[in-house]
Amino acid sequence: MGKSTRFRLDFWTVVTIAVFIVFAFFLAYPLFSLFAGGFRDPDTQQFTLNNFIRFFTKKYYLRALGHSFLVTTCTTLLAVAVGAPLAYITTVYKTKGTSFINVLIIISMLSPPFIGAYSWILLGGRSGIITKLMESLFSIKMPSIYGFGGILLVLALKLYPFIYLYTKGALQKVDSSLLEAAESLGCSGTKKVFTVIFPLITPTILAGSLLVFMNALADFGTPMLIGEGYTVMPVLIYSEFISETGGQANFAAALAVIMVIITGLMFWAQKTIVNKKSFTMSSLHPIRSKELKGAKNVLMHILIYFVTFLAIIPQITVIFTSFKATKGAIFTQGFSLESYRKIFSSLGKTITNTYLFGLIAIAVIVLLALFIAYITTRKRTWLTNVIDSLTIFPYIIPGSVLGITLLLTFNKRPFLLSGMAAIIIIAFVIRRLPYTLRSSSAILYQISPSLEEAAVSLGDSAPKAFFKVTSQLMLPGVFSGAILSWITIINELSASVILYTGETRTMSVSIYTEVIRASYGTAAAMASILTLTTILSLLIFFRLSGKKDVSI
């Protein structure tokens, strides 16, 4: 009797099994296929280590790995050097326009980095606006925007907001009584920052640094557009995969395996360090911002506004240049709506695809997030623990790797999905589910199970009580997370550029291809639509969540 009760197939057992099957089929199985593909000979399909030997014995491939580590390490250090002090200054000192600054910083973070790369080409490229201006007015030759320096500039300005938001959130939880105690013992000024505040926020900075590192490591669009021979791993994987699609792309799979192992080790190391150093603190007396006087106050505001302006330049540039008159691929004097007419006449399907695929993906994400959050918090079993563990994998799989993984797995019957819209939607769901899932789980912890139990005691079944009570109370948190998922979906490039066809092209892919073709006017117009969609979505997020910033 006990055994039959334990394995009774009720609604939530069916949901748990269904969710597990979805994860197993669309995430675990493709990852297994990827790892298996990396150890296969492209001709005989027999087990071999030749793909990995080829990588570790050729300087060209090792150089790409070295480039990736150099870019990601320097980007992370620069992001911390910019983001942490900026968060400290805006928390400790009164800053005019803080809310507006936060919104601009968040917009610069949520916009895709390849738009930043494209904008800096327009500004600092060989025929860029700033380049020509400096040459004509001051006879100064600007340093090249291409190569390592350009990649570092774009990624640092794009990713420092992660450090800023994490650090600011941590500083707002620091109890000011600790600082007062330090001051009473003679510790003040810079010494107080490094002996009291910095140790308190170190775990948070490490968490933000991991996010920056993994985003920089996985980024494809920026080095592809302005790398000019400075090859990094995502570009190498893409190049090798595209060149091998006529046969078996086993070497590309081996490269993808190496990327997954690297990101997995980084994720594990960060989690281990943070778990050892983390602690909880009740901020009964949060830090009160004070006002600077005189020249220091002016210099502080100039610094904050300058950094914020630098980060938002890509969005300003694309919107401005989208209204510039063009002649072929060249901008000319005056303004025009010609670029917009071109995209709506020839690339209208691309815009439709972006919103349609995004909405379908969001609908699936919301449904999965509701169910997964519930079963992993309220119905814990060994199977829900497995599901909870599987939800970590989207954090450590770069977009280009996910694209190759899905394409290699679902390119044969009976599971032929390559070339279809479904495979892009699946990639969107896998990559962006964690945003909604995190907010769904967070709000569920705030909802008492007694509310659902009361509905059941009044005659409702367990599923009915969930949909009538719990799910309704979860919706604000679910929708706020879904909007963040939506913003990242419409800006997705790394996976889409591998999975798309002429019929399933999205706006981000079209912007990328238009920039490659040097059709900057149409690229600017489409990037402007994407940027405005991001801003509107962000405003909706603020309205629904009642927040003034984004929790990440």
N, C-alpha and C positions, 0 to 999 in steps of 0.2 A: 504493500500500500504506500509506504514512504517513498519507494522508488518511483512509482507512477505519478505521485504528486510532484516530486522534484522535477521530472521531465515533462510535465503537462504543457502542451502547446497553447499558451494563452496569447493574447494580442502582442504583449511586449516581447515574448520569446520569439514570435514570428518576425517582429520588427528587428530584433537583435540579429537573428540569422540572416535576414534580408540585407541589412547594412553590412554585415560581415562578408557576405557574398559579393556585394558591390565593391568593397575595398579589396577583397581578394582578387577579383577578376580585373579591375581597372587600375590597381596600384601594385599589389604584391606580385601577381602573375607577370605583368609587364617588367617589373624590376628584376624578377628571376630570369625572364627571357633576355633582358639586357646583359646581366652578368654571364649567363650561359653563352650569349652571342660573342662576348668579349674573349671567351676561351675557345672559340671555334675557328678552324681554318676556313678562309673564304671559298676555297675550291672544293675541298673534300668534306667540310663540315665536321671533321674529326677534332677531338680535344687537342689543344695546343697552347703553348705559352708564347708563341711567336709574335703575336700582336703586342704583348707587353714588352718582350725583348726588343722589338723594333722601336718602341717608344723610348725605352731607357738607354738605348745604345746610339741614338741619333741626336746630335747636338741641336738640330733644328727644333725637335719636339721638346727637348729639355729646356731650351731657351724660352719656348712659349710658356712652359710651367714656371720658369723663373720670372718671366715678365708678369705673369698673373699674380705671383706672390709679391713682387715689388709694387705693382699697382695697388693691390688690395691693402698691403701693409701701410704704404704711404698715404693712401686715401683714408684709412682708419685713423692713423695718427693725426692727420690734418683735420679730419672731422671732429675728433676729440679736442684738438687745440682750438678750434673755432666754436664748436657747439657748447662745450662745458663752461668756458668763461662767459659766453653770451647768456646762457641760462642763469649763471650765478649773478651776473650784473642786473639782469631784468627781474630777478627775484629779490635781491638784497636792496636795490635802489629803485626809487620811483622813476618810471619811464613813461613819457607821454606817448599815447597811441599804442600801448602794449597789446590790446586786443587785435588791432589792425595788423600789427607786426606779426603776431601769432598766426593769423589767417594767411598772410603772405608767405610765411615760412612753411606752413602746412601745404599750401598750394604748390610751392616749389618742390616739396617732398613727394607729393602724390602725382605730379606730372612725370611722364616717362623720361628717362635720361637721354634717350636718343634725340628728343626735341631740344634738349640742352646742347647736345653736340651739334645739331643742325644750326641752331641759333648762333653758336659761337663761330661756326663756319661763315655765316653771314656777317658777323661782326669782325672777327679776327682772321678770316681766311686770306688767301693771296689777293683777292679782290674785295675784301671785307670793308665794311663801313669805317671801322676804327682804323684799320690798316691804311686805307687811302687818306683818311683825315690826318693821321699823324705824319704821313709822308708829304702831303701837300702843304700843311701848315708849319711843321717843325723839322721836316727832312729826317724824321726818325724812322728807322726800319724796325717794325714790330717783330718780336720773336714769333716763330711759327706756332700756330695753334694745333698743328698736326703732331702725332707721335705721343710719347710718354707724357709730356707736359700738358697737352690738351686733354688727354684722357683723365689725368689727375685733377685738373681744374674742373672739368664737367662733373666728375663723380663726387668730388669733395663738396661742391656747391649743392649737388643734388642730395647727398646723404648726411651732411652735418645736422639737418633737422632731426634725424633719429636720436642723435646724442643730445641735442637741445631739449627735445620733448621728454626723453627719459630722465635727464639730469634735473630739469625743472620740476618734474613730478616728484623726484626724490627729495629735492630741496624743500618743497612745500610740506614734506612730512617730518622735516628735522625740527626737533623741539628747541625753541630759542633759549630755554633754561640751561641747556648744555653749553651754549655759547656764552651765556652770562656767567656760568660757573667758571669757564675757561678764562674769561676776562678778569674775574675776581682773583684768579691765581696768577695774573700777570701775562696771560697769553692773549695777544690781540693782533690785529692787522693781518699780514700775510701768514704769520706763524699760526694763527687761529684757523685759517683756511686749510693749511696743509696738515695740521695735527688733529683737528676736530672734524671739520666738515668733509674734507676729502676722504678720510677712512670710512665715514658714514655712507657716502654715496658711491664708493668704489664698486660694489656689486652691481649697482644700476648702470654705471658707466661701462662695465664689462659686458653687461647684457646688450646695451646699445651698440657697443663696439662689435660684438658678434654679428648683429644685424647688418651693420655697415659692411663688415668684412665679407659676409656671405652675399650681400647684394652686389658689391663691387666685383667679387669673384665670378658671379653668375652673369654679369651684364654683358650682353652681346652687341647691342646697337651702338653704344658709344665707341668702343675700339674699332668696330667695323667701319664706322663713318669717318673717324678722324685718326685712326691708328696709323694709316699709311705705312704698312710694313711692320709696325710694332704689334706682332701677333700675340694674342693671349689665348688661353685654353678654350673659351666658348667659340671664338672665331675659328680656331684650329679644328674643333669638333665639327662645326658647321661646314667648313671647307672640305674636310676629309669625307664627311657624309655625302655632301653634294657630288663630289667627284667619284664616289663609289656606288651611287644609286643604281647604276647599270648592273652591278653584281651584288655581292653580299657586303654590307657595310660593317664588317666585323671589327676592323681597326677603329672606326669611329665609335663603335660600341665599347671597345676597350678603353678609349679615351674617356668616354662617359662614365665608365666604372671607376676610373681613377678620380674623376671629379666628385662622384658620389662619396667615395671613401674619404677624400680630403674634407669635404663639407661635413660628413658624418663625424669625423675625428674632431673637427673644430667645434661642432655642436656639443659633443660629449665633453670635451675639455672645458668649455665655457660653463656648462651645467655643473661640472664637478667643482670648479673653482667657486662659482657663485653659491652653490649649496653649502660649501665650507665656510664662506664669509658672510652669508646672508643672516639677517636678523629682523625682528619686527620691532616697530617703535610707534607708540601712540603720541601723536603731535598735539598735546593739549595746548601748547603755546607756539603756534607756527611763527616762522620768521616774519617780522614786520618790516616792510620796505621803508627805507629812509631816503630823504631827499639830499642829493648833492648840491653844492652851491658853486657858483662862479664858473671858472674855466673848466674844472673837472666835469661839471654837469654838461657843459656844451660838448666837450670832447667825447664823453660817454654816448650822448645822443648821436653824434656824427658817426661814431664807430658802429653803433647798432644799426642805424639807417643805411650805412654804406654796405655792410655785410648782407642785410636783408635785400637791398637793391640789387647787389651782385647775383644773389640766388634767384631773383624774380626776373632778371634780364631776359632769359629765354622766352618766357611767356609774353613779355612786352614786345620783344623783337618779332615773334611770329605773328602777333596780332597786327602790329604796325605794317610789316612787309606784306601781309596778305592783301592789303588795300593798295599796294604799289602797282603802278602800270607796268606791264611786261611786254617784251617783244621776243617771242620764242621763249628761251630759257633765261633771258637777261632782263633785269629790272631797268626801267627807263624813268624819265622825269614824269612827275604827276602821279595821280591816284586813279584807280579804276576798280570795278567789280568783276573784271574779266576772269580773274583766278577762281572766283566763286562760281561764275557761270560755267567754267570748264569742268569743275569737279562735280557739279550737279548734273551736267549733261553727259559726262563720260565716266564718272566714278560714283554715280548715285547709288549703285548696287553695293558698293563698298561701305557706304555710310549705313545703308539699310542692314547689311550683314552685321556690322558692329553692334548696333542696337538690338537686333533680333537675337543674335547669338548670346549677347550679354544678358538679355531679359530671360531667355530660356535657362541659361546657366544659373542666374540668380534665383529663379523659381526652384530649381533643383537644390541649390545650396541652402536656401531657407528651409526646405522640407527636411533635408539631411541634418542640418544643424539642430532643428527642433528635436528630432528623434535621437540623434547621437548625444546631445547635451543631456537629454532626459535619462537615457539608459546608462550613461557613464557616471551619472551623479546619484540617481535614485534606484537603479536596478543593477547594482554592481555584481558581476559574476566574472569567472575567468575569461569568458568570451568578450564581455564588455571591456575588460582590462586589455585584451588583445586589440580591440577596436581603438581604444584610447591610445595605445602605443602606435598604431598605424597612422593616427592623425598627425604624428610628429613628422612623418616622412616628407610631406609637402614642404616643410621648412628647409630640408636639406637637399632637395632635388632642384638643381638649376633648370630654368625654363627650357634651354636648348636640349638638355639631357632628357627632360620629360618628353619633349617633342619627338626626339629620336626613339625613345623607349616605346611610345605609343605607336609610332609609325612602323617600327620593326615587328611589333607584336600583332598589330591588326592590319596587316597587309596581305593576308591570305584568307581564302574561304575556309571554314564557314564564318569567320569573324573578320570579314573584309570591311574596314571602316575608312581606310586611307582614301583621301580625295573627297570625303564627305564632310558636311557641316558637323556631324555628330562627333567626329574625333577632335575637332577644335573645341566644341562645347565641353567635352569630357576633360580636356586639358585645362580649360577655364575653371571647371568645378574642382578638380584635384588641387590646382595651385592656389585658389582663392578661398576655399572652404574654411581654412583656419581663422580668417578674420571674423566671419560670422559665428563660427563655432565658439570662439573665445568669448565673445560678447554674450552669446546665448547661455553658456555655462555660468558666466559671472552673474547674470540676472537671476538664473534659476536658484542659485545659492541664497538669494534674498527672498525667495518665495517659500512660505511655510507649507510643508506637505499636508498640514491639517486642513487647508482649504480644499484640496482635492479629496481628502478623506471624508470631509463633510458632504461633498457632492455624491460620493459613493454611498454614504449612509442614507442619503435621501432617495436612493433608487437608481442612480446613474451607474452605468457600467464603467470599468476603468478607462477604456478608450474614450468614451463620451465625456467623462469627467476631465480627462486630459485636454481634449479639444475645447470644451466649454469653459474651463477654469484656467488651468495652468498655461496652456498655449497662448490664451488671450493676455495673461499677465506677462508672458515672456516677450510678446511682440515688440514693445519699444526697444529692448535690448537687441533682439534679433534683427529688426529693421535698421538700427544704427550700424550694426556690424555688416549687414547686407549692402548698405550704401558704400562702405569702405571696400567691400569685395567688388562691387560694381565699378568703382573708380579704377581699381587696379585691373579689372577685366578689360575695360575699354582701352586701357593703355598698354595691354599685353603685347609684346613683340617677340621675345625669345623663343617661345614655343610656337607661336602662330607662323613665324617666318619659315619654319620647317614643315608645318602641317598644311599650309594654305594651297589652294589651286586658284585658277582664274575665276572660278565661280564662288569661292569661299574666302576671298581676300577681305581683310578688315582694314579699318582706317590706319592703324599703326603700321601695318605692312605696306599700305599704299604710300604713307608718308616716307617710309624707309626707301621704297623703290623709286619714288619721285626724286628724293634727294640724290640717290645713286645716279639717276639720269640727269641730274643738274636742273631739274624742272622745279626751281625753288618757289615760284609763285603759287603753283597748285599745292605744293607741300606745305607752304605757309598757311594757305586757306584751310586745308584739312586739319593742320595742327591747331589752328585757331578754334575750329569747331570742337575738337577734342578738349582743348584747354577750357573753353567756355562750359562744356558739358561737365568737366571736372569741378569747376567753380560752383555751378548750380547744384551739383550733387552734394558738394561740401556744405553749402548753405542749407540744403534740406536736412543733412546730417545734424548740423547745429540746431536746427529747429526741432527735429524729432527727439534728439538726445538731451536738449536743454544745456548742452555744454558749449564752451568757448574754445576748446581744444580737442585734440584727438588722442585717445589712449591707444598705445601700440604695444 
